[in-house]
Amino acid sequence: MMNPVIKALNFRHACKLFDPDKKISKEHMDMIVTAAHLSPTSFGLEAWKFLVISSDVVKKTLRPACWNQPQITDASHVIVILSNPSLADPSKEYIRLNSERRGLPEDAVKVYIEKYKNHMETQVFPRMSAYAWCSKQCYIGLANIMTTAASEGIDSCPIEGFEKELVEKALNIDTNQYEVAVVVALGYRTKEQPERRRHPMESVVEYI
Ligand SMILES: Cc1cc2nc3c(=O)[nH]c(=O)nc-3n(C[C@H](O)[C@H](O)[C@H](O)COP(=O)(O)O)c2cc1C
C-alpha cells in the first residue's frame, strides 16, 4: 500500500492551467489553512501571515505583478504568504512575549532569549536578512499547503515569479510589518499532469 503522503506528493505538480469554473469548498480551504497554521517555525516565532484571496477583482489586480501568469486569475484561491521580519529582531519585546505565550517557565525565558539573540547575530544575520530568514519559514507553510491540498485532490502552483514591490502595492500591504515571501495558486487542473522529471535519487540523496 502506498503511503498516503507519498501518494499526495505524486499527485502534486506545478499546475499551469487551472479550471476557472471549479472552486475549492470552504471545508477544503479550512483544511488547507489549518495545515499552514500547524506548520513549524524556527524558535516558534510564527513571523508570518497567510493572505487568502478568492475575490476575482483582487486576483485580477494581482496578476500583472506576478509576471501576468494565468494561474493567478484562473485558480480558485491564491494564498499570498507574508513574512513578518520585524518580529525577528532579537531586541524586540515580541521574542520574550512569544516565549511566555508558548509556556516556557520564567527562568528558561531568559536563557532562551539569549540563545535566540546569539543564534541570530552569529549565524543568521551575517548570512541573510531577517526577511530572508522569515521567508524560509514561510516555505514550510507553502509545502504543507500544497501537500494537504494534493491529499484532497486539489492542485497548486507555487509562485515566485512576481515583482515583490508590485505585489505589496497591489494588495496594500503595510511593508513596515509584512513583506511578500511567496505566493501559491490553488484550484483544479484542466489537463493531466506532465511526466515527472527528477534527477536520479542517487544523485541527490547520500547516506553516510
Ligand atoms: C518556490 C517556487 C517558485 C515557483 N515559481 C513558479 C512560478 O512563478 N510559475 C510557475 O509556473 N511555476 C513555478 N514554480 C514551479 C516549478 O517550476 C516546478 O515546481 C518545478 O519545475 C518542478 O515541477 P513539479 O512541481 O511539477 O514537480 C515554482 C516552484 C517553487 C518551488
The ligand as a MOL file (V3000), in Angstrom:
LIG
                    3D

  0  0  0     0  0            999 V3000
M  V30 BEGIN CTAB
M  V30 COUNTS 31 33 0 0 0
M  V30 BEGIN ATOM
M  V30 1 C 9.4190 28.4260 -4.7820 0
M  V30 2 C 8.9000 28.0540 -6.1170 0
M  V30 3 C 8.5330 29.0350 -7.0070 0
M  V30 4 C 7.9870 28.7100 -8.2450 0
M  V30 5 N 7.5340 29.7000 -9.0640 0
M  V30 6 C 6.8460 29.3650 -10.1800 0
M  V30 7 C 6.2030 30.3550 -10.9520 0
M  V30 8 O 6.2730 31.5530 -10.6800 0
M  V30 9 N 5.4950 29.9480 -12.0300 0
M  V30 10 C 5.3870 28.6370 -12.3820 0
M  V30 11 O 4.6910 28.3240 -13.3650 0
M  V30 12 N 5.9910 27.6650 -11.6590 0
M  V30 13 C 6.7030 27.9970 -10.5740 0
M  V30 14 N 7.2870 27.0170 -9.8050 0
M  V30 15 C 7.1290 25.6020 -10.2080 0
M  V30 16 C 8.4240 24.8910 -10.5750 0
M  V30 17 O 8.8700 25.2840 -11.8330 0
M  V30 18 C 8.1400 23.3900 -10.5050 0
M  V30 19 O 7.8050 23.0570 -9.1720 0
M  V30 20 C 9.3340 22.5230 -10.9570 0
M  V30 21 O 9.5860 22.7380 -12.3040 0
M  V30 22 C 9.0960 21.0360 -10.7140 0
M  V30 23 O 7.9030 20.6140 -11.3080 0
M  V30 24 P 6.7210 19.9180 -10.4640 0
M  V30 25 O 6.4000 20.8710 -9.3390 0
M  V30 26 O 5.5750 19.8240 -11.4310 0
M  V30 27 O 7.1990 18.6200 -9.9580 0
M  V30 28 C 7.8720 27.3490 -8.5990 0
M  V30 29 C 8.2830 26.3600 -7.7020 0
M  V30 30 C 8.7740 26.6990 -6.4820 0
M  V30 31 C 9.1300 25.6110 -5.5090 0
M  V30 END ATOM
M  V30 BEGIN BOND
M  V30 1 1 1 2
M  V30 2 1 2 3
M  V30 3 2 2 30
M  V30 4 2 3 4
M  V30 5 1 4 5
M  V30 6 1 4 28
M  V30 7 2 5 6
M  V30 8 1 6 7
M  V30 9 1 6 13
M  V30 10 2 7 8
M  V30 11 1 7 9
M  V30 12 1 9 10
M  V30 13 2 10 11
M  V30 14 1 10 12
M  V30 15 2 12 13
M  V30 16 1 13 14
M  V30 17 1 14 15
M  V30 18 1 14 28
M  V30 19 1 15 16
M  V30 20 1 16 17
M  V30 21 1 16 18
M  V30 22 1 18 19
M  V30 23 1 18 20
M  V30 24 1 20 21
M  V30 25 1 20 22
M  V30 26 1 22 23
M  V30 27 1 23 24
M  V30 28 2 24 25
M  V30 29 1 24 26
M  V30 30 1 24 27
M  V30 31 2 28 29
M  V30 32 1 29 30
M  V30 33 1 30 31
M  V30 END BOND
M  V30 END CTAB
M  END
